[in-house]
């Protein structure tokens, strides 16, 4: 197994760096702090930057993560390849998984966004490395999307063996609602990006997920 995928297999906390929330400079500082706090994987979500801006930022991120924390680029396969990122994340309306794999090669991580069980089962059958499943709660990132019924998330967790990262409005305040469902991973954006202490926020979230994985957490 490639080292990227070994890291993914152990990953609990997935940080989303969203340029709609903070600018590049602030995102880099949050990244430095949250790496200290224990994030396991990080994605850049940049819907507004130019090609040059995104590429420059990707290279700065890689100087921080140094491939010890896998760095994933959202949507932009070209920039993931050019920057030397560890992987690519695609949505249901982006490149499909098979196209993405052809471009990225076998060693890179590829994740897919899914919103229902059929999406997740198809992604698993195709061989994706991980699934981002949501939106679990209401989120400013997807303002038109309603929060899902949590029993749907539980069905996915129970039926899908591919690593699943619930995503969408997850925070230290509500992650306790997900623990009884058996989640062992989560993707978080604003609760870390906008925290007064990003390192502390990341550590608290990761400790919660690690405790759940060890079967010692009580709610």
N, C-alpha and C positions, 0 to 999 in steps of 0.2 A: 504493500500500500504506500502511495506517495505520502511524504511528510505532511503536505497540506491536508490531506484527507485524514491522517491520523489526528491532527490537531482538531479538525472538524468533529471527529467522532467523540472527542472529549469535551467539546464546547458546550457551555451552558448559557452564557450571557453574550448576546449579539447587539452591538451598538450601531445605530443608524446615525451617520453624520449627514444632516439635512441642511442644505444651503438656504432653504426657506425659513429656517429657524435662526441660524447664526451665520455670520460671514466667515470667510475662509480662515482668517487669523484666529478668531475665537474658536472655531472648530478644531484647529490644530492644538490649541491650548487644552481644550476639553479632552481631545484624544490623548495627549500626554498624561493628563491627570487620570483619565479612566483606565489607561493601560496600567498605571500604578495600582488602581483600584481592583484590577483583575478581570477586565473584559477578555473574552476569548476569541472574538471575531468582530470585524468592523466593516461596514458598508458605506460607501459614498452615494448619497442620493442628491443629484444636482440637476435640476430641471431648467436652470436659467443661465448657467455659465457657458462661455464660449469654449470651443474645442481646446484652444491654447490654455485657458484658465483651468479647465478641468484636468488637462494633462499635467500642468505644472503642479496643481494641488495633489494629484495622485503621487507624483514623485516625492513630494514633501511628506506625504503620509507614509510612504514606504521607508523613508529614512527613520521614521519613528517606530514603525511596526517591525521592520527588518525581517519580514516573513516568519516571525515568531508568533505574531497574531495575524492570522490570515486577513488580507485586505481584499474586499469584493467591490466591484464597480457595478452600479445599477444601470441597466439598459445599454450602455455604450461598449459594445464588444471591441470596437476599434481602439478605444482608449484603454481598455483593460489590457489588450495585447501590447500596445505601444509602451505603456507605462511599466509593464512587467508585473501587474497586479496578480494576486493569487487566484482570482476567480471573477465570475460574472453572475449577476442576478437579473432574471427576466420576469416580466409579467405576462398575463394571459394575452395581451395585445402586442407584445414585443416579438422578437425572434422566438421561434419555438425551440424546445430543448435540443432537438436533433440538429437544427441549424447552428445553434450556439456551440454544441459540442464539436461540430466539424470545424468551426472557426478557432475554438479555444484549445483544442487538443485534449488528450486523455488525462493529463496530469492536473489540470486546473479544476477548481471547485465550480460547480454550476448549481445555482439554486433557482427555484421557480415559485412565484406567488400563486397561491390557491385560495379560493373563496368557498369551496364546497367539497364534499366528499368525493364526488366524481373527478374533480380536478386533481385532488390529492392522489387518488388511486391511479389515475392515468400517469401522473408525474412519476410515481413509484415504479410503475410498469416500464416506463421509458428509461429508468435508471438515473434519475436526478440524484445529486448528492445530498440535498436538503430541500425542505419545503418551508416557505414563509406563509403561515396560515392566519388570515384575518380579514376584516378588522374585528378583533375580539371585543374591544370597547370602542366607543366613539372617539374619533381622533381628528385633530385639525389637519393632519396630513391628507386625509381622505374625507373632506367635509360633507360630501353627499352620501356617504356610505353609513348605513345603520349598523349598530353593534349586533353581533351574531348571538344566537341562542347558545349558551355554554354547553348544552348537551350535544350540539354539533361538533364542537371542539373535542369533547370527550370521545365521540365516535371516531374521529380522525386519529386521536392519540391511541385508541384501542386497536384500530384496524390497519394503521400504516406503520410499517417498520422503519422506513426512511426517517432520518432525524427531522422532527417538526419543531419549528420555532414559532409559537404563537406571536402575533404582532398586532399592534393597533391600540394605542392609549394605555399600554401596560405601565404601571408605576408601582412604587413601594406601597402606595395606599390601597391598591386593588389586587396586587398579585396574590394575596391570600385567598381570593375567590377562586383562583385557578389551581392552587395546590391540591385540593381534594380530587381534582380531575386526573391527577397523576402527571402533570406537566413537569418536565425536568429541564426545560430550556425556555428561553424567552428572548424576543427582540424588543429593545427599548430605544426610544428617541428622546422626547422632551424631558422625561424625568431625570435623565442624566445631563442632557445639553443645557437645561435651564436651572440645574441645581446650583446652590451656592458653593457646594463642594462636590465636584464631579467624582473625585476619587472615592469619597465616602459613599455617594449614591451608588456607584458601581459595586463597591464592596458589599453594601447591604443587600443589593439585588442578587449578586452572585452567591453570597453566603446563604441566602434563602433557597436558591435553586440547588446548591450543593447539599444543603441539609435535607431537602426533599429527595434528592437522588440517593442519599444515604439512609433514607427512611426514618429520620429522627425528628422531623419537624412536626409540631402540633399546632393546630389552629382551633 
